Amino acid sequence: MAVHFCLAFSDLVLVAPLIKLFENSLCIRYHGVPTGGLDPELCQVIEVQRPLAKIRGWKSLFDVIPVLLVTIPFGKLGDRFGRRKILALALVGVLVSLSEVFLVCAFPRVLPIDLVWLSSTILLCGGGLNSASAYMWGWASESIPSANRSHGFYYIFAAFYVAEMVASFVATIAMDISPWIPCALAILSILLCLNLLALMPDRAVSPDDIRPANETSGIHDVPSISLTLSSTLNHIKVAASNRNVLFTIPVFLVGILRYTTLNILIQYAHVRFKQKISTGAAFYTETAVVNIVLFLFLIPRLTTHLRTEYKVAPQVIDLFLVRCSVIFMCLGALAIGLAPSKTLLPFGVSIFAAGFGSRVSGIALISYWVADDAKPTIYAAITVFESFGHACVDPSMQQIFAAALSLPEFWLAMPFFVASGLYFVAMIPTLLIRTEDNSRNDEYTGHQD
């Protein structure tokens, strides 16, 4: 839990500060003013905001590429040499990568902001924070007895929401003083994580004991296992033959827009409503609070009541949650885009955040139609699919926002309208899912998985 907290904290505390540092660098180079004499209004011109959106969009793409290239190979090395060493190597890569970004932002007159893209190549050393999270899940899977594994995973995953709430709050407060404070905290969090690794025992893995490693492709993802190519293709082929599985896939594709949309929202509120970037970090705190209330207290109790008192089948509940989640994100994105003032933005964000459980509910739903031995493969296919989606969607949404900057003020919200439309389209196939189409006769274990 502590390792996952540190990984998530170092990632989330940098969201708003990096936007501010990139903006300052572009603003200084464009206006030619001293760093200490920057007027915030000078940085809100289209000549600064448009390249800012492009810089962020392409960096999102480049950061995903190392995850796709090295996560599985490094995970296999972890099978042989221990996951602690591989996780530590990934964190060292993150430290060097962040140092390169901070160096570029510290000397904007000397170093062009485009050089921050080079930091992505450094992430080939281990894959970055997303890959580090994958190794952490594999380590946890090996360390926790199977009887307690589902509860252990739940507690470890809950550490992310705590980190999200703490990191966004800290970033909001610290950025009013200096955006460099959250940057220093991110470095300290990674160093703390390295010290934790030094204290934790590693599981020795012998050649005869090597088995498929749990892999994932994002900090927000549940573990999944990498199998042989032939077995993987066969499991995917079988799953793809089930119409219900195919109708659920769009939910995962649009689900990756969750944090992309929040990321754009910070810059959007800064440009349209003149809201400070530091204040925009509070949107992450709001989403964390909403999800903690929903998934730590409300939904578990509600689903248990429905199953015990009304004998509602679990797959029916999961399908209902999937549909509701996508609808909430559709309406929330639309509410954000239509909000006429910054005071109404939190209302739209609350609705939007209520749908963040679409991925968890979708995985639970798919597991009902997938054999137990195929579940790890399907989870791996989903995470790879989502990574490719991030590589395409993140820069595309940033480009849409960059293009909207030259349009009338109302159309600055174009990314949210696009996101709302995509959520609506993804919701339609879920209406065609039939929970009575049973391809398995064994006990449903979607929630445990």
N, C-alpha and C positions, 0 to 999 in steps of 0.2 A: 504493500500500500504506500509506503514512504517513497519507494523508487518511482512508482507511477505518479505520485503527487509531484515529485521533483521534475519528472519529464514533462508533465502537463503544465506545471507552473512556468517553467522556462519557456515553453512555447507560447502560452496564452498571455503572459505578462508583456510580451514584445509586440503584440498585434497593433495597438495604437501608437506606441513609441516609434516603431519603425516607419509608420505613415508620416509621423511628424518629422523625423529625421530626413526622410526622403524629400518631403515637401520643403524643408529648410534648405537642403542642398540645391534643389532646383531653383528655389526662390533667390538664393544668393547668387547663383550663376547667371540668372536671367536679369536681375536688377542691378547686380554689382554692388550691393550694399554690405557693410560690415556685419559679421554674424550677430554682434550684440545690438545692432540697430534695426533689426527686422521688424516691420510693421505687419501684424497678422493679415491685414486686409490686402497687402501687396501680394501675399501668397495665394489668394483666392481667385486670381485672374486665370482665364482659360489657358494662357500660355504656360502656366505652371501646373494646373490641375490635369490637363490632358496628358502630358508626358508622365505625370505621377501615376495615373491610371494604367498607362502602358507599361511603365517600369514594374509596377506591382503585378500586373497580369502575366508578363513574361517570366518574372521571377517565380511565380506560383507554378508555372509550367516546368521550368528548369529544376525546381526543387523536387518535383514528383519523379523525374527521370531516374535519379539515383535509387529511389525506392524500388522502381521496377527492375533495375539492372542488378542490384547487389543484395537485396534482402534475402532471397532464397539461397544464393551461394554462400553468403555469410552465415545464414542460419544452419546450413549443412556443416560449415566449419565449427559452429557451436556444438553440433552433435558430437564432434570428435574432441575438441579442445576445451569445452565448457562454455556455457552461455555468458558467464560473468566476464570472461576475457573479451568476447566479441562485443558485449554490451559496453564495456569500458572503451574499446576501440572506437565504437560509434560515437560515444560521448566526446572523445578527444577530437574526432572529426568535426563535431558540432562546435566545439570551442574554437577551433581554428577558423571554421567557416564564419561564425559570428564575429570573430576578431577582424576578419577581412571586411565584413560589412561595416563595422563600426569605424574602421580605419578610413574607408572611403567617405563615410558621412562626416567624419571629424575634419577632413581637409577638402571641403567642396570646391575651393578655388583651384586646387591642384589636381584633384582626382575627379573625373566625371562620374556621375551617379550610375551610369551604365555598368561600371565595373563591379557593382554588387552582384551581377549575374555570375561572376567568376566563383562566388561563394558556393554555388550549386555543384561545381566540379569537385570542390573539396569534400562535399558530402558523399562522394564515391567511397570515401574511407568509412565504411560501416553503414551508410545509407541515411544518416541523419536521425532526427528524433522519432520519426514514424517507424523506421526500422528498429531503432532502439526499443521502442514499445513492443515490437513484434518479438524481439529476443526476450524481453521481460515476460511476456505471456508464455513463451515456451518454457522459460525457467520456472515460472509459477506452476505450469502444468506438470512438470517433472517433480516439483517439490511437495505438492499437495496430494494427499491420498485421494483416490478416485471417489471414495464415499463422501468426502467433504469438498470436492473440487468445485461443484456448482456454487456453493456458498462462498468459497474462497474467491472465485472469479467475481462474484457479485460485489463483495467488499472491495476488491482491488479496483473494479470498474467504478465504484462509488467515489473512489479517491479523485477521479477526474473531475466530477462535479464540484467537489470541495475546492480543488485547485482552481477551477474556472471562476468560482465565486471569489476566492481570495485574490487571485491574480488580477482580475479585472478591477476589483476594489482598490488594490494597491496601485495599479497603473493609473487609475483615475486621480488618486491623491498625489502620487509622486510626480506625475507629469506637469502639474501646476507649478512645481518647483523647477524641474528639469527632466526632459525625456531620457537623459543619460542615467538617471537613477534606476528606472526599471531595467535598463540594459545591464547595469551592474548587478542587479538582483537576479537576472536570468543567468549570468555567468556564475554567480555564487550558488544558485540552485543546482547547476550542472556539477560544480565542484563538490557540493554536498552529496550529490548522488554518487559521484566517484568514491567519496569516502565511505558511503554506505556499502558500496560494492566490496570495498576492502575488508569490511567487518563481517560480511555475509559469507557463509560456506557455499562452495560450489559443488555440484554433483559430479563426481568423476564418472566419465562415460567410457566404457571399454569398447573395442571394435565389435565384439559380439553383442553388445547391448545397444548398438545404434538403431534407432527406429525413426519413423517420420517425425519431423520437427513441427511444432506448432508455429505457424506463420500468420502474420497479418500485415496490412499495409497502411495503417493509420492509428493515430493515438486514440481515436474514438472507437476502434474496432474491437470485436471479440476475437479470440484465438481461432485459427484454422490450420489444418495440417497439409503439408506438401507431400504428395504421393508420387509414385512413378508416373511417367508420361502416359503409358498405355492405360493404366488403371484410371488415371485422371480423366482422360478422354472418354473412356467407357462410362464412368459415373456421370459425366456432364451430358453425354448423349442420352442416357436413360432419363435423367432429370428433365432435359429439354423436350422429351416426348410427352411430358405431362402438361396439359393445357393450363392447369392452375398455377404451376411453377412459372410458365411463360407469362401469364397475366400478372404475376407479382413482380417480375423483373423491373418494369418501369418505375416501381416504387423506390428501388435502390438507386436507379439512375438519377432521379430527381432529388433523392435524399441528399446527394452530395452538394446540392445548392444551399444547404442550411447555413453553413459557416461562410460560404462565399458571399451570400446575401448579407449577412451581418457585417462582413468585412467591408463591403461596398457601402453599407449604411453609415459607417463612421465618416467616410469621406463625403458622402451625399449630404448628411446633416451639417457637416462643416461648410460645404459650399452653398447649399440652398438656404439654410436657417442660421448661418453664421455661428453654429455651435462649436465650442472648443473640441478639439480632437480628444483631449483628456476626458471630457464628459461623455464622448461617444463610447469609451471603454465600458461605461456602466451598462450598456446593452448586454454585454456578456454576463455581467452579474445578474441582470434580470432573467436571462434565459436559464442560468444555473439555478436560481431560486425556484422558478416555475417547474423545472424538471425534477428538482429534489422533492418538492411538494407532491408532484404527480406520481413519480415512480418510486419514491421511498415510503410514501404514506397512502395516497388516495387509491391509485390503480391496483396495487397488490391486495388491498382490503376489499375493493369492489369486485375484482375478479374472483377472489375466494368466496365471497358471499354469493355471487351468481352461480358458481359451480356447486356449492354445497346446499344452498337453499332452493335453487331453481333447476338444478341439474343441467345447466347449460353446457354444451360441449365446449372444450377449450379451444378447438379450432374455430368455432363460431365467434368466440370472444376475440381471438386474435385477428380474425378477418374484420370484425367491427372496429377494433383499434387501428388497424391499418387504414381503413377507409376514413375514419375520423381524423387520424393524424395527417393524411394528405389533404383533407378538406381544411383543417386548421391552418396548414402552411399556405394553402391557396388563398384563403381569406386573409390571413395575416400579412402576406406579401402585398396583397391588394390594398389592405388598410394602411400599410406603411407608405405605399406610393401615393395614395389619395389624401394622406394627412396634410391639412393645410398649414399646420404649425408644428413646431417641435414639441409642444406640450402634449400633442396627441400621438406622437411617435411611440412612447412606451406602451400605449394601448394596443397598437398594431403589433409590436414586438411580443407582447404577452400572448396574443392569439397565435402568432407565428411559432413561438417557442413551445406551445402546447402540442405541436405536431412533431417534435424532435424524436419521439419514440417510434417513428415509422420504421426505422431500420431494425430495431430489436423485435418489434411485432412482426415484421416481414420475415425475419430469420426464423422465428418461432412458427410462423404459418407454413413456410416452405418445408420445414423439418417434418411436418405431418405427412407430406407426400414423398419424402426421400428416405431410403433405407438407412439404417444406423451406420453401416460401414461406408456409405457414400456422403454422409453429412460433412465430414471434414473437407472432402474434395469440393463440394458445392460451396462451402463457406470460403475456401481459398479462391474459387472462381469468382465469387461475388466481390471479394476485396480487390482482386486484380482488375475486374471490370470497373469498380469504383475508382481505382487509381487512374486508369485510362480516361475515365470520365472527368476526373479532376484536371488532368492534363489538357483536356479540350475545353471544359466549361469555364474554369477559372479565368484564363486569358480572354475568352470570348465575352464573358460578362463584363470584364474590365474594359474591353474595347467598346462594348455597347455604351457603357457609362461615359467613356471618353468621347464618343461620337455625340452623345446627348448633351454634352457641355456646350455645344454650339447651337442648340435648339432653344426654344422658349422655356422659361423656368419650369413649367408644369412637366415637360418631357424629360427633365433631369431624372425623374423617377422611372424611366423606361426599363432599367434592369429589374425592378420589382414587378412591373407589369408583365415582363417576359417570364419571370420566375412563376408568377401566379398562373399564367397560361400553361406553362409546362406542368405544374402541379395538377391543374384541371385535366389536362390530357392524360396524365399518368393515373388519375383516379378512375377514368372510364373503364379500363380493363379490369380493375378490381371488382366492378359490378357484375362481371361475367364469371367470377369465381364461384364454384359450387362446392361447398364444404362436404356435401354428401358423396362427392367423387373420391372414394377411398381407394388408394393404391397400396395401403398397408393395413394389416389386420392386427398388428401388435400394438401395445399400449403407446399412446401419444406421449412424447417426452419433449415437446418443443420448448416448454418453459425452462426445463432443466438444462437443455442444450444452449 
